Amino acid sequence: MILPMLVLLAADAPSLEEARTCQAHMEIMIQDVAREGGHVAGPTWFIRDWWALKAIEAGAPEDDDAELAAAMAGLGAMSVTEPEQFRAERQACVDVAIEAGAVPGMGPE
């Protein structure tokens, strides 16, 4: 499930697949940090919630945990087989959300 990141970076409104994939990236990031015993930083929650909203705006049901779980499973496999692509996609998701103003005080000025 490799996203065309250049399309994502240039798009005004992400597709459902892009939004769901980025939402899954953020969920995995939160789980990874929590499992390692670390503190999940505030901006991560803002970014996760922003992608969840973008998924809903793109047509995802608000309570479709099965689709999110499937996206997370696909990304879990990608993190093992294509770790560089996984990291690049995750970073692109973070960058797009911040650039769009998902995190108060961190967006464009």
C-alpha positions in Angstrom: 0.0 0.0 0.0 2.5 2.6 -1.1 1.0 6.0 -1.4 2.0 8.4 -4.1 3.5 10.9 -1.7 4.0 13.6 -4.3 0.3 13.5 -5.0 -0.4 13.7 -1.3 1.9 16.6 -0.8 0.3 18.5 -3.7 -3.3 17.7 -3.1 -5.8 20.1 -1.5 -7.9 17.3 -0.1 -6.4 13.9 0.4 -8.2 10.8 -1.0 -9.8 8.4 1.4 -6.9 6.0 0.9 -4.3 8.7 1.6 -6.2 9.9 4.7 -6.8 6.4 6.1 -3.2 5.4 5.5 -1.9 8.5 7.3 -4.3 8.0 10.1 -3.0 4.5 10.4 0.6 5.8 10.4 -0.2 8.0 13.3 -2.0 5.3 15.3 1.1 3.0 14.8 3.4 5.8 15.9 1.3 6.4 19.1 1.3 2.6 19.8 5.1 2.4 19.3 5.9 5.2 21.6 3.5 4.0 24.3 4.9 0.4 24.0 8.4 1.8 24.5 7.2 3.6 27.6 7.7 7.0 26.2 5.5 10.1 26.4 3.4 10.7 23.3 3.9 14.3 22.4 0.9 16.6 22.0 1.5 17.4 18.3 1.1 13.6 17.5 -2.4 13.6 18.9 -3.3 16.7 16.9 -1.9 15.1 13.7 -3.7 11.8 14.3 -7.0 13.6 14.9 -6.5 15.8 11.8 -6.0 12.7 9.6 -9.0 11.0 11.2 -11.1 14.1 10.3 -9.7 14.0 6.7 -10.7 10.4 6.4 -14.2 11.2 7.5 -14.3 14.1 5.1 -13.2 11.8 2.3 -16.0 9.4 3.0 -14.9 7.0 5.8 -17.5 6.1 8.4 -16.7 7.6 11.8 -16.6 4.2 13.5 -15.0 1.9 10.9 -12.3 0.3 13.1 -11.9 -2.6 10.7 -10.7 -0.5 7.9 -8.3 1.3 10.1 -7.0 -2.0 11.5 -6.5 -3.3 7.9 -4.5 -0.2 7.0 -2.4 -0.6 10.1 -1.7 -4.2 9.3 -0.6 -3.3 5.8 1.7 -0.6 7.2 3.0 -3.1 9.8 4.1 -5.4 7.0 5.6 -2.5 5.1 7.6 -1.4 8.1 9.4 -4.8 7.9 9.7 -5.3 4.2 10.2 -1.6 3.1 11.4 0.3 6.2 12.7 3.3 4.3 9.4 3.7 2.4 7.5 3.3 5.6 9.5 6.0 7.4 9.3 8.3 4.3 5.5 7.9 4.1 5.1 8.5 7.9 7.2 11.7 7.7 5.2 12.9 4.7 2.0 12.4 6.6 3.3 14.4 9.5 4.6 17.2 7.2 1.4 17.5 5.3 -0.7 17.8 8.4 1.6 20.3 10.0 1.7 22.4 6.8 -2.1 22.3 6.7 -2.3 23.7 10.2 -3.1 20.5 12.2 -0.9 21.6 15.1 -1.6 25.0 16.6 1.5 27.1 16.3 3.4 24.8 14.0 1.7 25.5 10.6 2.5 28.0 7.9 2.6 31.6 9.0 
